[in-house]
Amino acid sequence: MAQHQLTPGPLLDEQGNLTEAGYATSLVKAYNRAAIKAPAWRIKEWDYYYIGNQKFGLALTVADNGYHSLYSITVLDFEKKTDITKSIMDWFTLGKIGLPSTSMMGDVNVSDDKRGFSFSFVKLDGKKRRLTVNCKDFGKKKEFFHCDVYLEETVDGSMVIATPFKKKAHFYYNQKINCMSARGYMKVGDVSYDFLHDSFAVLDWGRGVWTYKNTWYWSSLNTIDNGHVIGWNLGYGFGETSAASENMFFFDGKAYKLEDVKMDIPMGDFGKDDFMAPWTFRSEKGDIKLVFTPVYDRHSDTNALLIRSNQHQVFGLFSGTIEIDGQVYEIHQRMGFAEKVYNRW
């Protein structure tokens, strides 16, 4: 599979199409919202963080999807096999949140005193970030949620991809910053969770104009295994990906490009996906050989007539190997996630 590497320059041309499709290890293409040739209600921008370890995790989202915004918190406990999620929406924000045009600078600050929440994603000096979030009436017990987490990049490079769609002026510009070390805590009521040396994070930074119907597959792992910091971004399913895939492996601070991947979800009753049975991950070259044993399926299905989002974000344990230039890297029962998401949006 061809893997075209992006060159520096503007992301979009005068018609709102990608100037170049492909991958990079940094945001070499300059994203400019004003260059988009689509209605404001079709533009989608988000910052999504997942912070976790073998026992628990935290997902934070601030998204401006044009016709609506989303502010979301999810606390996951893998030992109890539970999650607590609160999502708050506003309608027709149309870019008013003002998400930064790059992940390298600029802050995300959203708050609403009446509804009792605040999100602050602050870019600090160098490769550091601070995430602080407060939210009242969190979960069924209506408890107070608070987190304060510091992140620091550990990898020299990230996964960046510019993906076109067949429809003109539609594109997706995406960066995944994997293997960020996480230190801090989150608290739900009186219960506190500490992010220590075994905790890592990923930032999913996305900007673009999507077509109406899409299904994507995405897997992320960020962990420490036998003293090595390892991670990956694996995914496919949407857009025209002939120029490059979004697959990348990270090991002890270095990024390695992968080509294709296929996630085999077992079939259950009535021909439906059995998300809680073991999955297999494979590639045409045979450089990806992974078994994924699910622990918890965070499933949500929002269906509002023209808009629908059916998500299975499955957390579980990965084992197997990834081979890079003849070097075989082993993964031993490490916690990550794999998801299948169908959207009409």
N, C-alpha and C positions, 0 to 999 in steps of 0.2 A: 504494500500500500504506500502510495506517495505521501510524503510528509513535508509540506511546504512551510518554510519558516517565514514569518512576517518580517517586513522591513519597516523602519520608522517612517512616520508620516500621518496624515489625517486618516481617520477611520472611514469616513464617508465621502463620496464624491458629490457633485452638484445635484445629482438626481436622487440622492439619499441612499444609494447602493454602496456596498462595501467596496473600497478601493482595492482590497486584497483579501482573500480568504486564506486561512492557515492558522498556525500555532506560533507561540513564542513563550519565553520564560519570564517576560515582564510586559507591562502595558506599553509596548512600543508604538501602538496606534493611539492617536489622541481622540478621545470621545468628546463630541460636542453636541449637546442636545439640540441646539439651534439648527444644526445641519440635517436633522431628521425631516423627511418629507412624508410625514404621516400625521393624522390628527392626534392631538395631545392625549385623547382618551385611549389611544392604542399603544402608547409608549409604556414600557415596563422597566422599572428600575428597582433594585433591591440590594440590601446588605443582609446576609444570613450568616450567623455564627453558630457553630456547634462546638461545645466544650465538653470533654468527657474522659472517662477512664474505664476500668473493667467493671466498676460497680454502679456508677451513676453518670448522668449527663444533663446538659442544659442546652436548649436551642433558643436562639433569639433572632427575631426577624423584624426589620423595618422595611416595608415595601411600598412603593408608589406605583400602582399599576394603571394609572390614568383615570379610569372610571371609578376606582376605589383604592384605598390604602389599607395596609394591614400592619398591625403591631402585635406581635405574638411572642408568648413565653411558653416553653414546655420544659418541665422537670421530669426526668426519667429515673426510675429506680430499677435496675436490672435484677437485683436480688428479690425484690418484692414483685417484679414484673408489673409495674404500674407506671402511668404517666399522668401528670396534671398539666392541662393546657388552658391558657386563656388567650383568646384572640379578639382584638378590638378593631373595628373597621370604620372608616369614613368614606363618603361617596364623593366622586368627582373631584379628587384632589389635584389632578392634572399637572403634576410636577411641583405643586406648591410646597411639598416637604423640603425640596432643595437638596436632594442627595448629591454628594460630590461627584465630579466628573472623573475622578481617579481615586483609587484606593490608597495612593501614596501620601495624600494630604487632604485636609478638610475633615470636619466633624459631622456627626449625625446627632441632632438633638430634637427630640419630640416630647412634648409633655401636655397634659390636660389635667388641671387641678380638680375640675368638677368630676371627672371620671376616675381620678386618682391613679394616674400612671405617668411615668417618665422613663425615656430611653436616652442614654448618652453613650455614643461610641466615639471615643476621642483618640485621634492619632497623636502619639507622643513622639519625642525625638527618636531618630534612628528607626529601628524596627519594632518599636514598642507601641502597644495600644492599651487603653483602659475602657472596660465596659462596665457601666453602672446602670442598673435598672431597678425601679420601684413600682409596685403595683398592689393596690388594695383589693380586697374581695377575691383573692386568688383561690381557685378550687372550690369544691363543694362546701368546705368549712369556712369559706370567706375569710381566709387568713391573709396576712400581709406578706408579700414576697419582696425580697431584696437580694441583689447580687453586686459584688464588686470584684472584678477579675482583671488581672494584668496579663497581657499576652506579649510574647516576644518571638519573632521569626527566627527559626533555626536553620532554614534551608536557603541556599544560594540559588534562588529561582523559584518560580511558581508555574502553575498551568494556566496559560492564556490561550484562548481560541476565538477567532472571528469566523462565525458560521453564517452563511447566507441561507435564505429560503428561496424556493422557486418563484415566489411572488415578489415583484419588484418593491424596493424600498423596505423590505423586511430583512432583519438580521438579528443576530445575538452575539454580543461581545461579553465574554465571561472570563473571570479570573478566579482560580482556587488557590489560596495561600494555605498550604498544608503544614502540619507538624509544628505549629506555634506552641511553645511551652506556655502552660497556664498556671497561674498562682492566684489564689484568692478564695472566695467562698460564695455560697448562696444560702439563703435562709427562707424557709417556708414556715411561718408561724414561729414556733420554738425549736424547730428542727433545722440544724445547720449541716451543710455539706462543705467539706474543705477540698479545694483543688490543690494538690501537692505535686511532688516531683513526677508522679505517674500520670499526670493529666496533660492533655494536648488539645489543640483546637484547629479548626479549619474555618476560613472565611470564604463564603461563596458570594462573589461580587458580580452582579449581573446587570446589563443595560441592553435594551433592544426593543425591537418591534416584532412581535410574534404573530404567526398565523393563528387562525381561530381554534383549530383542533390539533392537539399534539399528545404524544405519549413519549415519556422519556424514562430511561434507566440510568441510575446513578449510584455509585458506591464510593464511600470514603472511609479511609482508615488512617488514624494518627495515633501512634502508640510508641512504647518502648518494649523491645523484645530482646532478651539476652544482652542487655546493655547497649543496644543499638536503637537509635530513633528512626523509625520507619513509617512510611505512609504511602498512600496512592490516591489518585483520582481516576476512576474508571467510569465510562458512560457512553451512551449512544441513544439514537432513537428519533431525533428530530433534525430538521434542516438538511442542507446539502453538505456532506462531510467528505467529499472526494479529495479536497485539498489537504486535510489533516484530521486526525481524531483528537479527542480530548484526554487520551489515556497517558498517564505519567506516573512514574514510580519514584519515591524519595527514600534515600538511605544515607544516614549520617551526614546530612547537610547538602547532599548533591541531588540533582534532578536528572532523571533518565526518561527519555521518550519511549513510549510503547505504541504499537500500531492498533490492531483491532482487539475487541473483547466481545464475548458473548456470555450473558448470564442466563443459565438454564434454570427456570423455575419449574418444579415438578407440577404435573397436572393432577388435580384432585377430582372430586365428584362433579359430574355434569360438565366436564371439560374446563372447569375454572382453575385458576392458579392456586396451588396449595402453598401459600407463603410461609407456613411454619414447618414444612418439610425441608431437608437439606438441599441447598442450591449447589450447582457447580459453575465455576468460571473457567472459560477456556479461550484460546485464540487459535487462529489458523497456523501460526508458526509453532505453536506449542510452548511458547515462552511464559504463558500464564496457566497455571494449574492450581486452582484453589477450590476448597470445599467450604461452604458457608453454612453453619449450623445456627438457625434462628433461635433467639431467646425471647424476643418480644416484638410484636407487630403493632406499631403505632398507626392505626388506620383511621382515616377520616374521609367522609364523603359529603361534600357540600354541593347540593343540587338546587339551584335557584333559576329554573326555567332556562334561559339562554346561557347562564353561567354554571359550570360544574367543575369541581376539582375532586377527583377520587384518588387518594394517596395511600399507598402502603409503604411506610418507611419502617423497614425491618432491621432491628438490631440483633447482632449475634456474633458468634466466634468464627474467625477465619483461620484456616490452616492450609498449608501447601507451599508452593514455590513460585517465584518469579525469576526468570533468567534474563540477564542483561549481558550481551557480548561474551557469552560463555560462562559468566559467573552466576551461580545459582544462589538465590537468597531465600532462606526458609522463614516461614511465618508459623508461629506455634500458638494456636488458640487465643488470638487477640481480638478484642472487641472492636467492631466497626459497624457500619450499616450499609444496607443496599435497599434501593427503593424503585418502585414502579409507580409512575404518576401519570394519570390521564387528565387532561385539561380541555375544557371548552371555555375559552376566555378571550 
